Amino acid sequence: MKALVARAYGPLEGLVFQDVPTPVPGPDELLVRTQAAAVNAADVVLVTGRMRKALPVKHPFVPGVDLSGVVAAVGSAVSRFRVGDPVLAWLGLASGAMAEWVLVKEDLAALRPAGLDAARAAALATGGLTGSALVDAAALRPGESVLVWGAAGGVGSFVVQLAKETGAQVLATGRAEDAEYLRRLGADQTIDYTDKNVATEVRRLVPGGVDAVIDVAHVSPDILEPAASVTAGGRLLYVLGGLPPTLDRGVTATYTGAADAPRGRLRELAEQAAEGRLRVELSATYAFTDAKRALGDFATQHVRGKVALTF
């Protein structure tokens, strides 16, 4: 089978397509014929080795943490899926989705409902699960306020929608050209972070500061900047990692991500997307044969929502 492979850490231009053996599922695994895969920031980080000390990978390495496809074979202990089932899955940092056939752990997959096409299904997993975990950890209540920093991207677009469902007032950062898009997702107010001091603008809109900030753009300790928008005793949620910061004014910081989303959540998100209650924004789709270009464009351009590969 064909796969996109990194033979060593290095620039994205070093990725190659090559033939690799078709894998055989273990007892708790599915073999999935890939129909679509998503592009994520994690793919760029893992291929280039930007965080190799914290997130090492074994080479040869196949990137891709999200996919959708059709079950081609099942392991002996698999009980929830059958050959021919359409599925979507999150692979975690183990990756491997940018290949024609992929092994998936049974508990990381969900049936793909009718009404959810393969590309949008693949684009849902990491962003939806991460956004869901962040909103869960924020514990927003009706009438509270939340700032979503990095709202126009693949994770932030889900955070805005899921936060709005809680009944909270949602403020969202983006570029000026993102404002209408963010309002369609449910943002009550948008802030152009390229033009305004975000903390100052937040406190103009919400005197005293917001109850929570959900930050999908900064690595600690840079999250001290969004923390300035939180009211005393408020909450800061972040996903990109780094050493836990020391915050003042009784503000608490919590790191969370897709792995913390409860089992069954991917199925719930897929059903919401199929019913039109959760929007999966695709800014671009590329053929699998253009995967290198897709990763390069993703790494160098302002991406709204998600990017998908189709097979």
VOGU-3710 file (C-alpha; in Angstrom, 3 decimals, decimal comma):
1> mkalvarayg> 0,000/0,000/0,000  1,035/3,647/-0,433  1,809/5,812/2,584  3,285/9,257/3,188  6,464/8,640/5,154  9,001/10,686/7,105  12,280/8,788/7,162  13,823/11,126/9,741  13,109/14,446/11,431  13,304/17,292/8,978
11> pleglvfqdv> 11,367/19,721/6,787  8,039/18,769/5,282  9,698/18,701/1,862  11,496/15,549/2,993  8,295/13,515/3,150  8,042/10,756/0,525  5,381/8,426/-0,795  6,451/4,832/-0,592  5,107/1,304/-0,573  4,800/-0,218/2,881
21> ptpvpgpdel> 3,283/-3,537/3,986  -0,473/-3,591/4,513  -0,928/-4,038/8,285  -2,796/-6,908/9,929  -5,193/-6,076/12,781  -4,466/-7,288/16,287  -7,236/-8,640/18,543  -8,687/-5,209/19,439  -8,012/-3,467/16,132  -9,790/-2,624/12,910
31> lvrtqaaavn> -8,149/-2,477/9,500  -9,669/0,538/7,768  -9,493/1,379/4,070  -8,919/5,116/4,222  -11,324/7,449/2,415  -10,197/10,733/3,994  -7,669/12,040/6,511  -7,305/15,427/8,163  -4,281/17,699/8,459  -3,438/18,936/11,951
41> aadvvlvtgr> -0,766/21,024/13,629  0,392/17,841/15,372  1,420/16,391/12,003  3,785/19,291/11,341  5,253/19,144/14,845  5,842/15,392/14,730  7,347/15,349/11,239  9,723/18,265/11,785  10,681/17,161/15,294  9,921/20,593/16,700
51> mrkalpvkhp> 9,059/18,967/20,055  11,032/15,749/19,682  12,088/15,633/23,346  8,498/15,729/24,601  6,889/13,952/21,626  9,399/11,553/20,059  8,364/9,327/17,148  9,850/6,191/15,651  10,998/6,317/12,033  9,867/5,537/9,414
61> fvpgvdlsgv> 6,887/7,598/10,540  3,480/8,017/8,850  1,709/11,245/9,917  -2,024/11,742/10,348  -4,110/11,515/13,517  -7,654/11,635/12,032  -9,295/9,493/9,391  -12,519/8,112/8,058  -13,023/5,059/5,915  -14,528/1,601/5,680
71> vaavgsavsr> -13,708/-1,390/7,886  -11,898/-4,025/5,829  -11,023/-6,512/8,588  -11,491/-6,853/12,350  -9,481/-8,439/15,117  -10,690/-11,448/17,072  -11,784/-9,413/20,118  -13,622/-6,659/18,213  -17,351/-6,629/19,001  -18,746/-3,244/17,918
81> frvgdpvlaw> -17,765/-3,180/14,249  -18,111/-5,377/11,204  -16,474/-5,498/7,802  -18,078/-2,871/5,590  -18,946/-0,435/8,389  -18,179/3,236/7,636  -16,159/4,678/10,517  -14,230/7,699/11,708  -11,369/7,527/14,179  -8,832/9,442/16,217
91> lglasgamae> -5,405/7,801/16,306  -3,701/10,031/18,845  -0,049/10,923/18,462  0,708/7,379/17,321  -0,506/8,711/13,946  -0,556/6,706/10,698  -3,672/8,071/8,942  -1,921/9,270/5,773  -1,906/5,799/4,257  -4,253/3,732/2,132
101> wvlvkedlaa> -4,884/1,222/4,954  -4,728/2,047/8,655  -4,967/0,122/11,925  -7,372/1,637/14,444  -8,010/0,614/18,054  -11,672/-0,323/18,478  -12,212/2,138/21,336  -10,885/5,054/19,246  -13,388/4,552/16,411  -17,046/5,428/15,906
111> lrpagldaar> -19,602/4,537/13,269  -19,941/7,272/10,671  -23,621/8,199/10,488  -25,479/8,748/7,246  -25,346/12,413/6,338  -21,704/12,866/7,345  -19,371/12,582/4,372  -15,899/11,092/4,649  -13,955/14,373/4,453  -15,951/16,131/7,170
121> aaalatgglt> -15,863/13,003/9,318  -12,065/12,896/9,128  -11,917/16,605/9,975  -14,039/16,131/13,088  -12,038/13,880/15,381  -9,083/15,853/16,782  -10,770/19,246/16,637  -14,075/18,024/18,001  -12,641/15,878/20,772  -10,155/18,560/21,835
131> gsalvdaaal> -12,772/21,295/21,782  -15,175/19,114/23,712  -12,578/18,325/26,398  -11,734/22,015/26,781  -15,371/23,063/27,139  -15,973/20,228/29,623  -13,012/21,387/31,729  -14,171/25,013/31,567  -17,450/23,999/33,266  -19,232/26,999/31,775
141> rpgesvlvwg> -22,613/27,982/33,162  -25,401/29,939/31,479  -24,711/33,650/31,704  -20,948/33,277/32,200  -18,485/34,714/29,694  -15,653/32,959/27,868  -12,900/34,139/25,538  -11,824/31,640/22,862  -8,318/32,521/21,706  -7,475/31,011/18,308
151> aaggvgsfvv> -11,166/30,650/17,494  -10,994/30,453/13,691  -8,772/27,368/13,513  -9,497/23,677/13,489  -9,957/23,337/17,253  -11,212/26,828/17,991  -14,095/26,541/15,536  -15,477/23,648/17,568  -14,809/25,366/20,897  -16,883/28,388/19,855
161> qlaketgaqv> -19,866/26,213/18,918  -19,707/23,960/21,962  -19,174/26,893/24,348  -22,189/28,665/22,876  -24,320/25,583/23,586  -23,647/26,021/27,317  -25,439/29,369/27,342  -22,262/31,365/27,918  -21,428/34,674/26,254  -18,677/33,843/23,739
171> latgraedae> -15,904/36,252/22,740  -13,599/35,014/19,987  -10,228/36,154/18,646  -9,434/36,048/14,957  -8,379/38,256/12,103  -10,660/40,950/10,743  -11,626/38,711/7,812  -12,688/35,970/10,242  -15,301/38,055/12,059  -18,370/37,069/10,031
181> ylrrlgadqt> -17,354/33,406/10,071  -16,912/33,442/13,855  -20,315/35,048/14,336  -21,871/32,293/12,203  -20,296/29,756/14,555  -21,936/31,484/17,522  -19,500/34,143/18,749  -21,264/37,083/20,378  -18,232/39,362/20,008  -15,078/39,091/17,887
191> idytdknvat> -11,684/40,664/18,557  -9,041/41,248/15,888  -5,888/40,200/17,721  -3,723/41,728/14,976  -5,162/45,194/15,588  -6,158/45,423/19,254  -4,748/44,542/22,648  -6,958/41,571/23,421  -7,010/41,940/27,222  -7,886/45,631/26,971
201> evrrlvpggv> -10,673/44,926/24,484  -12,020/42,054/26,585  -12,251/44,260/29,654  -14,010/46,934/27,611  -16,601/44,393/26,495  -16,789/42,518/29,817  -15,788/44,828/32,702  -13,702/42,898/35,211  -12,750/40,215/32,689  -14,279/36,979/31,438
211> davidvahvs> -15,028/33,996/33,653  -12,892/31,706/31,502  -10,386/31,754/28,656  -10,031/28,742/26,389  -6,691/29,122/24,616  -5,796/26,957/21,620  -3,032/29,219/20,301  -0,353/29,611/22,999  2,189/27,315/24,606  2,927/27,936/28,287
221> pdilepaasv> 4,368/30,285/29,543  2,966/32,432/26,722  -0,524/31,738/28,072  0,183/34,441/30,640  -1,004/36,844/27,932  -4,528/35,368/27,625  -4,648/34,960/31,410  -4,770/38,753/31,652  -8,325/38,626/30,248  -9,665/36,418/33,081
231> taggrllyvl> -11,486/37,812/36,090  -10,138/37,148/39,594  -10,838/33,536/40,522  -11,534/32,622/36,887  -10,352/29,705/34,758  -7,762/29,352/32,010  -7,871/26,237/29,815  -5,073/25,464/27,380  -4,165/22,633/25,030  -0,701/23,195/23,524
241> gglpptldrg> 1,250/22,246/26,622  4,374/23,583/28,253  5,230/23,872/31,937  2,271/24,854/34,143  2,309/28,619/34,712  2,124/30,441/38,013  -0,918/32,712/37,884  -2,070/35,451/40,229  -5,517/36,707/41,294  -6,684/33,179/42,059
251> vtatytgaad> -6,855/32,235/38,369  -6,486/28,484/37,808  -4,878/26,926/34,721  -5,877/23,510/33,377  -4,232/21,594/30,541  -6,441/19,149/28,652  -6,930/17,674/25,194  -8,557/15,060/23,010  -7,324/12,137/25,105  -9,391/13,423/28,040
261> aprgrlrela> -12,695/13,348/26,150  -14,888/10,509/27,428  -15,353/7,351/25,378  -18,437/7,668/23,252  -17,914/11,385/22,716  -16,687/10,903/19,124  -19,940/9,114/18,262  -21,943/11,945/19,848  -20,040/14,596/17,899  -20,448/12,655/14,655
271> eqaaegrlrv> -24,199/12,463/15,188  -24,376/16,204/15,897  -22,423/16,937/12,712  -24,593/14,611/10,626  -27,722/16,342/11,920  -26,309/19,806/11,188  -26,083/20,804/14,858  -22,272/20,962/14,753  -20,544/22,632/11,836  -17,367/21,096/10,391
281> elsatyaftd> -15,677/23,847/8,391  -13,401/22,624/5,591  -11,213/25,397/4,230  -9,601/23,106/1,648  -9,465/19,522/0,433  -6,547/17,914/-1,378  -6,084/14,562/-3,067  -3,942/12,145/-1,065  -1,321/12,408/-3,813  -1,040/16,128/-2,924
291> akralgdfat> -0,543/15,467/0,799  2,906/17,092/0,898  1,497/20,283/-0,598  -1,431/20,163/1,826  0,917/19,992/4,811  3,100/22,765/3,423  0,131/25,046/2,778  -1,287/24,292/6,211  2,014/25,183/7,880  2,466/28,485/6,051
301> qhvrgkvalt> -1,040/29,892/5,478  -3,857/31,222/7,662  -6,264/28,282/7,797  -9,891/28,725/8,760  -11,385/25,499/10,096  -9,891/22,220/8,837  -7,976/20,786/5,876  -8,696/17,274/4,589  -7,124/14,747/2,233  -9,362/12,533/0,088
311> f> -8,296/9,111/-1,176
//
